[in-house]
């Protein structure tokens, strides 16, 4: 019986860790998109391109980094994932 309880508790911790990690990626991507990106342009340009795919956002973010946007590789991936998953008109990018 103790082993079942321990196994259930361990499974809960693992699932919780995965959910927290996924939430951090999303919030990190949102943070970059709503802070670093808008240092050079408004959210309007980002909002009008939310119908683009992952490849578009990878190239766009890399182009911005090449132009001097100072973000880590982890932040680059987080913002690419975040923007490529958003539907057109999504908040807070399209506020």
C-alpha atoms as one frame of an Amber mdcrd trajectory, in Angstrom:
protein
   0.000   0.000   0.000   2.799   2.432   0.868   4.440   1.754  -2.491   1.222
   2.645  -4.324   0.966   5.929  -2.459   4.628   6.693  -3.104   4.235   5.836
  -6.803   1.175   8.073  -7.113   2.967  10.923  -5.344   6.002  10.544  -7.593
   3.825  10.489 -10.720   2.088  13.646  -9.519   5.402  15.410  -9.020   6.595
  14.418 -12.481   3.405  15.591 -14.171   3.489  18.817 -12.170   7.098  19.450
 -13.182   6.264  19.010 -16.854   3.302  21.371 -16.592   5.389  24.004 -14.815
   8.144  23.728 -17.427   5.648  24.116 -20.258   4.120  27.139 -18.556   7.536
  28.741 -18.134   8.291  28.422 -21.852   5.026  30.073 -22.733   5.439  32.894
 -20.231   9.079  33.372 -21.219   8.074  33.615 -24.883   5.316  36.057 -24.010
   7.711  38.117 -21.902  10.245  38.378 -24.738   7.562  39.142 -27.321   6.061
  41.899 -25.199   9.332  43.444 -23.998  12.397  42.804 -26.176  10.528  42.852
 -29.488   8.790  46.140 -28.767  12.007  47.987 -28.030  12.348  48.513 -31.798
   8.780  48.215 -33.115   5.191  48.073 -31.905   3.238  44.898 -31.321   1.215
  45.761 -34.434   3.817  44.280 -36.783   3.962  41.113 -34.696   0.164  40.943
 -34.460  -0.295  41.199 -38.223   1.965  38.168 -38.723   0.433  35.754 -36.197
  -0.870  33.598 -39.043   2.724  32.646 -39.953   4.295  29.266 -39.228   7.234
  28.138 -37.092   9.728  28.524 -39.951   8.706  32.162 -40.482   9.165  32.979
 -36.800  12.528  31.192 -36.595  13.830  33.259 -39.508  12.290  36.474 -38.215
  13.651  36.115 -34.690  17.095  35.211 -36.048  16.986  38.305 -38.285  16.142
  40.462 -35.248  19.004  38.900 -33.263  21.338  39.571 -36.202  20.181  43.203
 -36.067  21.117  43.422 -32.385  18.218  42.101 -30.307  19.963  40.880 -27.159
  18.269  37.648 -26.097  19.599  34.204 -25.255  19.163  31.145 -27.483  16.669
  29.816 -24.937  14.667  33.042 -25.172  14.837  32.881 -28.974  13.286  29.412
 -28.982  10.695  30.413 -26.389   9.512  33.420 -28.401   9.477  31.422 -31.661
   7.364  28.707 -30.019   5.088  31.276 -28.394   4.437  33.317 -31.534   4.003
  30.334 -33.835   1.345  28.906 -31.487  -0.750  32.087 -31.287  -3.894  32.545
 -33.319  -4.362  35.814 -35.263  -5.699  38.519 -32.972  -4.374  36.896 -29.792
  -3.803  38.964 -26.699  -1.602  40.392 -25.322   0.319  40.728 -28.599  -2.683
  42.226 -30.394  -3.857  44.561 -27.606
